[in-house]
Structure formats: structure tokens, C-alpha cells
Amino acid sequence: MQTQTVKEKIAQVVLSQPEDATYDEIMRELAFERMIDHGLGDVRSGRVISNDDMARCIKLWQK
């Protein structure tokens, strides 16, 4: 499988939007795609925590 360049990913996201998509909608989709890429990079690098650990963090934040 060939890795897409950033330019190719952006073009793919933009072209997948409906013809009447607004600038803001396209930018939101691009931002979403970037967040997904960052999250997958975190997973590949082992920068993850368990659901139980996250639940404990959330409880601490709510205090």
C-alpha cells in the first residue's frame, strides 16, 4: 500500500465533499482528518492509556 502525501490527502477530502459544501464545512473535515491522523500516530507510537485510566482522569477533572 502506497502512503499518500499530505497534498493528496487534502485533495481527497476536498473532492469528497458535496458541490455545495461551504468553506467552513471543508475546513472542519480537513481538521477532522488531521485529528484522526494524529490519533493513529499516537496509537502506532504506543501513546495510549486504558479506558479505566481515562475514567479515573475524568473523575479527577470533575472535582
PyMOL Python script that loads the backbone (N, CA, C, O; Angstrom):
from pymol import cmd

cmd.read_pdbstr("""\
ATOM      1  N   MET A   1       0.840  -1.174   0.000  1.00  0.00           N
ATOM      2  CA  MET A   1       0.000   0.000   0.000  1.00  0.00           C
ATOM      3  C   MET A   1       0.889   1.244   0.000  1.00  0.00           C
ATOM      4  O   MET A   1       1.810   1.352   0.810  1.00  0.00           O
ATOM      5  N   GLN A   2       0.618   2.164  -0.892  1.00  0.00           N
ATOM      6  CA  GLN A   2       1.411   3.380  -1.016  1.00  0.00           C
ATOM      7  C   GLN A   2       0.856   4.453  -0.085  1.00  0.00           C
ATOM      8  O   GLN A   2      -0.356   4.659  -0.010  1.00  0.00           O
ATOM      9  N   THR A   3       1.753   5.132   0.618  1.00  0.00           N
ATOM     10  CA  THR A   3       1.355   6.195   1.518  1.00  0.00           C
ATOM     11  C   THR A   3       1.029   7.461   0.741  1.00  0.00           C
ATOM     12  O   THR A   3       1.765   7.854  -0.165  1.00  0.00           O
ATOM     13  N   GLN A   4      -0.073   8.089   1.100  1.00  0.00           N
ATOM     14  CA  GLN A   4      -0.481   9.323   0.435  1.00  0.00           C
ATOM     15  C   GLN A   4       0.336  10.497   0.973  1.00  0.00           C
ATOM     16  O   GLN A   4       0.699  10.536   2.149  1.00  0.00           O
ATOM     17  N   THR A   5       0.614  11.445   0.090  1.00  0.00           N
ATOM     18  CA  THR A   5       1.238  12.683   0.538  1.00  0.00           C
ATOM     19  C   THR A   5       0.166  13.548   1.199  1.00  0.00           C
ATOM     20  O   THR A   5      -1.028  13.296   1.042  1.00  0.00           O
ATOM     21  N   VAL A   6       0.596  14.557   1.931  1.00  0.00           N
ATOM     22  CA  VAL A   6      -0.348  15.471   2.571  1.00  0.00           C
ATOM     23  C   VAL A   6      -1.231  16.124   1.515  1.00  0.00           C
ATOM     24  O   VAL A   6      -2.442  16.241   1.696  1.00  0.00           O
ATOM     25  N   LYS A   7      -0.628  16.542   0.427  1.00  0.00           N
ATOM     26  CA  LYS A   7      -1.381  17.193  -0.647  1.00  0.00           C
ATOM     27  C   LYS A   7      -2.451  16.249  -1.214  1.00  0.00           C
ATOM     28  O   LYS A   7      -3.569  16.679  -1.500  1.00  0.00           O
ATOM     29  N   GLU A   8      -2.113  14.986  -1.372  1.00  0.00           N
ATOM     30  CA  GLU A   8      -3.076  14.012  -1.884  1.00  0.00           C
ATOM     31  C   GLU A   8      -4.222  13.794  -0.900  1.00  0.00           C
ATOM     32  O   GLU A   8      -5.378  13.676  -1.306  1.00  0.00           O
ATOM     33  N   LYS A   9      -3.899  13.740   0.416  1.00  0.00           N
ATOM     34  CA  LYS A   9      -4.944  13.573   1.425  1.00  0.00           C
ATOM     35  C   LYS A   9      -5.903  14.757   1.416  1.00  0.00           C
ATOM     36  O   LYS A   9      -7.120  14.590   1.483  1.00  0.00           O
ATOM     37  N   ILE A  10      -5.330  15.963   1.331  1.00  0.00           N
ATOM     38  CA  ILE A  10      -6.164  17.163   1.323  1.00  0.00           C
ATOM     39  C   ILE A  10      -7.079  17.163   0.096  1.00  0.00           C
ATOM     40  O   ILE A  10      -8.271  17.452   0.200  1.00  0.00           O
ATOM     41  N   ALA A  11      -6.517  16.841  -1.046  1.00  0.00           N
ATOM     42  CA  ALA A  11      -7.305  16.803  -2.278  1.00  0.00           C
ATOM     43  C   ALA A  11      -8.424  15.767  -2.164  1.00  0.00           C
ATOM     44  O   ALA A  11      -9.546  16.019  -2.601  1.00  0.00           O
ATOM     45  N   GLN A  12      -8.130  14.623  -1.590  1.00  0.00           N
ATOM     46  CA  GLN A  12      -9.133  13.574  -1.438  1.00  0.00           C
ATOM     47  C   GLN A  12     -10.286  14.048  -0.558  1.00  0.00           C
ATOM     48  O   GLN A  12     -11.452  13.827  -0.884  1.00  0.00           O
ATOM     49  N   VAL A  13      -9.960  14.701   0.559  1.00  0.00           N
ATOM     50  CA  VAL A  13     -11.003  15.202   1.457  1.00  0.00           C
ATOM     51  C   VAL A  13     -11.841  16.260   0.752  1.00  0.00           C
ATOM     52  O   VAL A  13     -13.070  16.214   0.801  1.00  0.00           O
ATOM     53  N   VAL A  14     -11.186  17.210   0.099  1.00  0.00           N
ATOM     54  CA  VAL A  14     -11.902  18.292  -0.577  1.00  0.00           C
ATOM     55  C   VAL A  14     -12.806  17.734  -1.676  1.00  0.00           C
ATOM     56  O   VAL A  14     -13.967  18.127  -1.784  1.00  0.00           O
ATOM     57  N   LEU A  15     -12.285  16.833  -2.477  1.00  0.00           N
ATOM     58  CA  LEU A  15     -13.060  16.281  -3.581  1.00  0.00           C
ATOM     59  C   LEU A  15     -14.203  15.386  -3.116  1.00  0.00           C
ATOM     60  O   LEU A  15     -15.157  15.164  -3.861  1.00  0.00           O
ATOM     61  N   SER A  16     -14.116  14.871  -1.893  1.00  0.00           N
ATOM     62  CA  SER A  16     -15.190  14.003  -1.393  1.00  0.00           C
ATOM     63  C   SER A  16     -16.377  14.805  -0.851  1.00  0.00           C
ATOM     64  O   SER A  16     -17.420  14.232  -0.539  1.00  0.00           O
ATOM     65  N   GLN A  17     -16.223  16.114  -0.740  1.00  0.00           N
ATOM     66  CA  GLN A  17     -17.295  16.965  -0.217  1.00  0.00           C
ATOM     67  C   GLN A  17     -18.324  17.258  -1.309  1.00  0.00           C
ATOM     68  O   GLN A  17     -17.997  17.257  -2.496  1.00  0.00           O
ATOM     69  N   PRO A  18     -19.564  17.508  -0.899  1.00  0.00           N
ATOM     70  CA  PRO A  18     -20.582  17.845  -1.893  1.00  0.00           C
ATOM     71  C   PRO A  18     -20.252  19.167  -2.586  1.00  0.00           C
ATOM     72  O   PRO A  18     -19.525  19.997  -2.042  1.00  0.00           O
ATOM     73  N   GLU A  19     -20.787  19.350  -3.773  1.00  0.00           N
ATOM     74  CA  GLU A  19     -20.505  20.557  -4.558  1.00  0.00           C
ATOM     75  C   GLU A  19     -20.887  21.835  -3.829  1.00  0.00           C
ATOM     76  O   GLU A  19     -20.259  22.875  -4.029  1.00  0.00           O
ATOM     77  N   ASP A  20     -21.909  21.767  -2.987  1.00  0.00           N
ATOM     78  CA  ASP A  20     -22.361  22.974  -2.291  1.00  0.00           C
ATOM     79  C   ASP A  20     -21.752  23.134  -0.891  1.00  0.00           C
ATOM     80  O   ASP A  20     -22.247  23.919  -0.082  1.00  0.00           O
ATOM     81  N   ALA A  21     -20.677  22.388  -0.614  1.00  0.00           N
ATOM     82  CA  ALA A  21     -20.019  22.487   0.690  1.00  0.00           C
ATOM     83  C   ALA A  21     -19.444  23.892   0.878  1.00  0.00           C
ATOM     84  O   ALA A  21     -18.899  24.497  -0.044  1.00  0.00           O
ATOM     85  N   THR A  22     -19.588  24.379   2.100  1.00  0.00           N
ATOM     86  CA  THR A  22     -19.051  25.703   2.398  1.00  0.00           C
ATOM     87  C   THR A  22     -17.570  25.585   2.776  1.00  0.00           C
ATOM     88  O   THR A  22     -17.060  24.498   3.049  1.00  0.00           O
ATOM     89  N   TYR A  23     -16.906  26.732   2.781  1.00  0.00           N
ATOM     90  CA  TYR A  23     -15.503  26.786   3.195  1.00  0.00           C
ATOM     91  C   TYR A  23     -15.356  26.215   4.607  1.00  0.00           C
ATOM     92  O   TYR A  23     -14.458  25.414   4.866  1.00  0.00           O
ATOM     93  N   ASP A  24     -16.240  26.630   5.514  1.00  0.00           N
ATOM     94  CA  ASP A  24     -16.164  26.162   6.896  1.00  0.00           C
ATOM     95  C   ASP A  24     -16.364  24.653   7.002  1.00  0.00           C
ATOM     96  O   ASP A  24     -15.687  23.994   7.791  1.00  0.00           O
ATOM     97  N   GLU A  25     -17.282  24.103   6.219  1.00  0.00           N
ATOM     98  CA  GLU A  25     -17.504  22.651   6.246  1.00  0.00           C
ATOM     99  C   GLU A  25     -16.271  21.907   5.757  1.00  0.00           C
ATOM    100  O   GLU A  25     -15.892  20.889   6.336  1.00  0.00           O
ATOM    101  N   ILE A  26     -15.651  22.397   4.716  1.00  0.00           N
ATOM    102  CA  ILE A  26     -14.443  21.755   4.188  1.00  0.00           C
ATOM    103  C   ILE A  26     -13.307  21.849   5.200  1.00  0.00           C
ATOM    104  O   ILE A  26     -12.584  20.878   5.424  1.00  0.00           O
ATOM    105  N   MET A  27     -13.152  23.023   5.811  1.00  0.00           N
ATOM    106  CA  MET A  27     -12.096  23.185   6.811  1.00  0.00           C
ATOM    107  C   MET A  27     -12.329  22.264   8.009  1.00  0.00           C
ATOM    108  O   MET A  27     -11.378  21.713   8.565  1.00  0.00           O
ATOM    109  N   ARG A  28     -13.590  22.097   8.404  1.00  0.00           N
ATOM    110  CA  ARG A  28     -13.920  21.200   9.510  1.00  0.00           C
ATOM    111  C   ARG A  28     -13.548  19.755   9.160  1.00  0.00           C
ATOM    112  O   ARG A  28     -13.011  19.031   9.998  1.00  0.00           O
ATOM    113  N   GLU A  29     -13.830  19.347   7.944  1.00  0.00           N
ATOM    114  CA  GLU A  29     -13.479  17.995   7.512  1.00  0.00           C
ATOM    115  C   GLU A  29     -11.974  17.802   7.463  1.00  0.00           C
ATOM    116  O   GLU A  29     -11.470  16.743   7.839  1.00  0.00           O
ATOM    117  N   LEU A  30     -11.254  18.815   7.004  1.00  0.00           N
ATOM    118  CA  LEU A  30      -9.792  18.732   6.971  1.00  0.00           C
ATOM    119  C   LEU A  30      -9.230  18.634   8.387  1.00  0.00           C
ATOM    120  O   LEU A  30      -8.303  17.863   8.636  1.00  0.00           O
ATOM    121  N   ALA A  31      -9.787  19.413   9.312  1.00  0.00           N
ATOM    122  CA  ALA A  31      -9.336  19.355  10.703  1.00  0.00           C
ATOM    123  C   ALA A  31      -9.634  17.983  11.306  1.00  0.00           C
ATOM    124  O   ALA A  31      -8.812  17.426  12.034  1.00  0.00           O
ATOM    125  N   PHE A  32     -10.809  17.443  10.999  1.00  0.00           N
ATOM    126  CA  PHE A  32     -11.176  16.116  11.498  1.00  0.00           C
ATOM    127  C   PHE A  32     -10.200  15.059  10.983  1.00  0.00           C
ATOM    128  O   PHE A  32      -9.755  14.198  11.742  1.00  0.00           O
ATOM    129  N   GLU A  33      -9.873  15.126   9.701  1.00  0.00           N
ATOM    130  CA  GLU A  33      -8.926  14.175   9.108  1.00  0.00           C
ATOM    131  C   GLU A  33      -7.562  14.270   9.800  1.00  0.00           C
ATOM    132  O   GLU A  33      -6.908  13.257  10.048  1.00  0.00           O
ATOM    133  N   ARG A  34      -7.150  15.490  10.103  1.00  0.00           N
ATOM    134  CA  ARG A  34      -5.855  15.686  10.780  1.00  0.00           C
ATOM    135  C   ARG A  34      -5.890  15.097  12.189  1.00  0.00           C
ATOM    136  O   ARG A  34      -4.917  14.482  12.625  1.00  0.00           O
ATOM    137  N   MET A  35      -7.007  15.281  12.909  1.00  0.00           N
ATOM    138  CA  MET A  35      -7.119  14.706  14.254  1.00  0.00           C
ATOM    139  C   MET A  35      -7.055  13.178  14.203  1.00  0.00           C
ATOM    140  O   MET A  35      -6.433  12.550  15.060  1.00  0.00           O
ATOM    141  N   ILE A  36      -7.693  12.593  13.210  1.00  0.00           N
ATOM    142  CA  ILE A  36      -7.651  11.136  13.048  1.00  0.00           C
ATOM    143  C   ILE A  36      -6.215  10.686  12.798  1.00  0.00           C
ATOM    144  O   ILE A  36      -5.752   9.725  13.413  1.00  0.00           O
ATOM    145  N   ASP A  37      -5.507  11.373  11.898  1.00  0.00           N
ATOM    146  CA  ASP A  37      -4.112  11.030  11.610  1.00  0.00           C
ATOM    147  C   ASP A  37      -3.243  11.127  12.860  1.00  0.00           C
ATOM    148  O   ASP A  37      -2.401  10.261  13.099  1.00  0.00           O
ATOM    149  N   HIS A  38      -3.442  12.182  13.663  1.00  0.00           N
ATOM    150  CA  HIS A  38      -2.672  12.335  14.895  1.00  0.00           C
ATOM    151  C   HIS A  38      -2.971  11.195  15.860  1.00  0.00           C
ATOM    152  O   HIS A  38      -2.057  10.637  16.468  1.00  0.00           O
ATOM    153  N   GLY A  39      -4.245  10.849  16.001  1.00  0.00           N
ATOM    154  CA  GLY A  39      -4.634   9.761  16.892  1.00  0.00           C
ATOM    155  C   GLY A  39      -4.047   8.426  16.468  1.00  0.00           C
ATOM    156  O   GLY A  39      -3.583   7.651  17.305  1.00  0.00           O
ATOM    157  N   LEU A  40      -4.068   8.158  15.170  1.00  0.00           N
ATOM    158  CA  LEU A  40      -3.486   6.909  14.679  1.00  0.00           C
ATOM    159  C   LEU A  40      -1.973   6.890  14.900  1.00  0.00           C
ATOM    160  O   LEU A  40      -1.397   5.844  15.199  1.00  0.00           O
ATOM    161  N   GLY A  41      -1.336   8.053  14.752  1.00  0.00           N
ATOM    162  CA  GLY A  41       0.100   8.146  15.043  1.00  0.00           C
ATOM    163  C   GLY A  41       0.386   7.869  16.506  1.00  0.00           C
ATOM    164  O   GLY A  41       1.373   7.209  16.832  1.00  0.00           O
ATOM    165  N   ASP A  42      -0.471   8.370  17.397  1.00  0.00           N
ATOM    166  CA  ASP A  42      -0.316   8.095  18.824  1.00  0.00           C
ATOM    167  C   ASP A  42      -0.427   6.602  19.100  1.00  0.00           C
ATOM    168  O   ASP A  42       0.356   6.049  19.872  1.00  0.00           O
ATOM    169  N   VAL A  43      -1.391   5.955  18.475  1.00  0.00           N
ATOM    170  CA  VAL A  43      -1.579   4.509  18.667  1.00  0.00           C
ATOM    171  C   VAL A  43      -0.340   3.751  18.193  1.00  0.00           C
ATOM    172  O   VAL A  43       0.165   2.873  18.893  1.00  0.00           O
ATOM    173  N   ARG A  44       0.139   4.096  17.009  1.00  0.00           N
ATOM    174  CA  ARG A  44       1.326   3.416  16.472  1.00  0.00           C
ATOM    175  C   ARG A  44       2.552   3.612  17.361  1.00  0.00           C
ATOM    176  O   ARG A  44       3.416   2.738  17.436  1.00  0.00           O
ATOM    177  N   SER A  45       2.624   4.756  18.032  1.00  0.00           N
ATOM    178  CA  SER A  45       3.773   5.062  18.887  1.00  0.00           C
ATOM    179  C   SER A  45       3.585   4.580  20.325  1.00  0.00           C
ATOM    180  O   SER A  45       4.477   4.734  21.160  1.00  0.00           O
ATOM    181  N   GLY A  46       2.433   4.003  20.604  1.00  0.00           N
ATOM    182  CA  GLY A  46       2.173   3.489  21.943  1.00  0.00           C
ATOM    183  C   GLY A  46       1.754   4.553  22.945  1.00  0.00           C
ATOM    184  O   GLY A  46       1.761   4.296  24.149  1.00  0.00           O
ATOM    185  N   ARG A  47       1.394   5.729  22.480  1.00  0.00           N
ATOM    186  CA  ARG A  47       0.963   6.807  23.378  1.00  0.00           C
ATOM    187  C   ARG A  47      -0.540   6.685  23.622  1.00  0.00           C
ATOM    188  O   ARG A  47      -1.333   7.494  23.140  1.00  0.00           O
ATOM    189  N   VAL A  48      -0.908   5.665  24.373  1.00  0.00           N
ATOM    190  CA  VAL A  48      -2.310   5.400  24.674  1.00  0.00           C
ATOM    191  C   VAL A  48      -2.438   5.047  26.154  1.00  0.00           C
ATOM    192  O   VAL A  48      -1.466   4.652  26.796  1.00  0.00           O
ATOM    193  N   ILE A  49      -3.653   5.195  26.683  1.00  0.00           N
ATOM    194  CA  ILE A  49      -3.941   4.742  28.042  1.00  0.00           C
ATOM    195  C   ILE A  49      -5.223   3.921  27.995  1.00  0.00           C
ATOM    196  O   ILE A  49      -5.998   4.004  27.043  1.00  0.00           O
ATOM    197  N   SER A  50      -5.428   3.134  29.034  1.00  0.00           N
ATOM    198  CA  SER A  50      -6.617   2.276  29.065  1.00  0.00           C
ATOM    199  C   SER A  50      -7.862   3.104  29.342  1.00  0.00           C
ATOM    200  O   SER A  50      -7.781   4.239  29.812  1.00  0.00           O
ATOM    201  N   ASN A  51      -9.014   2.518  29.042  1.00  0.00           N
ATOM    202  CA  ASN A  51     -10.288   3.182  29.335  1.00  0.00           C
ATOM    203  C   ASN A  51     -10.444   3.411  30.837  1.00  0.00           C
ATOM    204  O   ASN A  51     -10.966   4.444  31.259  1.00  0.00           O
ATOM    205  N   ASP A  52      -9.993   2.450  31.641  1.00  0.00           N
ATOM    206  CA  ASP A  52     -10.087   2.597  33.091  1.00  0.00           C
ATOM    207  C   ASP A  52      -9.257   3.778  33.575  1.00  0.00           C
ATOM    208  O   ASP A  52      -9.717   4.560  34.407  1.00  0.00           O
ATOM    209  N   ASP A  53      -8.029   3.915  33.058  1.00  0.00           N
ATOM    210  CA  ASP A  53      -7.182   5.050  33.430  1.00  0.00           C
ATOM    211  C   ASP A  53      -7.824   6.371  33.003  1.00  0.00           C
ATOM    212  O   ASP A  53      -7.780   7.351  33.747  1.00  0.00           O
ATOM    213  N   MET A  54      -8.411   6.399  31.826  1.00  0.00           N
ATOM    214  CA  MET A  54      -9.064   7.619  31.356  1.00  0.00           C
ATOM    215  C   MET A  54     -10.269   7.955  32.235  1.00  0.00           C
ATOM    216  O   MET A  54     -10.502   9.126  32.537  1.00  0.00           O
ATOM    217  N   ALA A  55     -11.026   6.957  32.643  1.00  0.00           N
ATOM    218  CA  ALA A  55     -12.182   7.190  33.520  1.00  0.00           C
ATOM    219  C   ALA A  55     -11.724   7.801  34.839  1.00  0.00           C
ATOM    220  O   ALA A  55     -12.378   8.702  35.364  1.00  0.00           O
ATOM    221  N   ARG A  56     -10.598   7.314  35.383  1.00  0.00           N
ATOM    222  CA  ARG A  56     -10.059   7.891  36.618  1.00  0.00           C
ATOM    223  C   ARG A  56      -9.648   9.350  36.405  1.00  0.00           C
ATOM    224  O   ARG A  56      -9.902  10.196  37.261  1.00  0.00           O
ATOM    225  N   CYS A  57      -9.017   9.643  35.274  1.00  0.00           N
ATOM    226  CA  CYS A  57      -8.620  11.026  34.969  1.00  0.00           C
ATOM    227  C   CYS A  57      -9.831  11.939  34.894  1.00  0.00           C
ATOM    228  O   CYS A  57      -9.808  13.049  35.424  1.00  0.00           O
ATOM    229  N   ILE A  58     -10.886  11.479  34.240  1.00  0.00           N
ATOM    230  CA  ILE A  58     -12.091  12.296  34.088  1.00  0.00           C
ATOM    231  C   ILE A  58     -12.705  12.575  35.458  1.00  0.00           C
ATOM    232  O   ILE A  58     -13.151  13.693  35.719  1.00  0.00           O
ATOM    233  N   LYS A  59     -12.732  11.572  36.333  1.00  0.00           N
ATOM    234  CA  LYS A  59     -13.284  11.780  37.671  1.00  0.00           C
ATOM    235  C   LYS A  59     -12.463  12.818  38.434  1.00  0.00           C
ATOM    236  O   LYS A  59     -13.026  13.626  39.172  1.00  0.00           O
ATOM    237  N   LEU A  60     -11.157  12.804  38.266  1.00  0.00           N
ATOM    238  CA  LEU A  60     -10.308  13.800  38.929  1.00  0.00           C
ATOM    239  C   LEU A  60     -10.570  15.192  38.368  1.00  0.00           C
ATOM    240  O   LEU A  60     -10.574  16.164  39.124  1.00  0.00           O
ATOM    241  N   TRP A  61     -10.788  15.311  37.065  1.00  0.00           N
ATOM    242  CA  TRP A  61     -11.042  16.596  36.439  1.00  0.00           C
ATOM    243  C   TRP A  61     -12.363  17.203  36.900  1.00  0.00           C
ATOM    244  O   TRP A  61     -12.515  18.423  36.950  1.00  0.00           O
ATOM    245  N   GLN A  62     -13.316  16.335  37.237  1.00  0.00           N
ATOM    246  CA  GLN A  62     -14.647  16.800  37.616  1.00  0.00           C
ATOM    247  C   GLN A  62     -14.716  17.311  39.056  1.00  0.00           C
ATOM    248  O   GLN A  62     -15.737  17.863  39.465  1.00  0.00           O
ATOM    249  N   LYS A  63     -13.652  17.134  39.818  1.00  0.00           N
ATOM    250  CA  LYS A  63     -13.651  17.586  41.218  1.00  0.00           C
ATOM    251  C   LYS A  63     -13.503  19.074  41.303  1.00  0.00           C
ATOM    252  O   LYS A  63     -13.482  19.630  42.400  1.00  0.00           O
TER     253      LYS A  63
END
""", "prot")
cmd.dss("prot")
cmd.show_as("cartoon", "prot")
cmd.util.cbc("prot")
cmd.orient("prot")
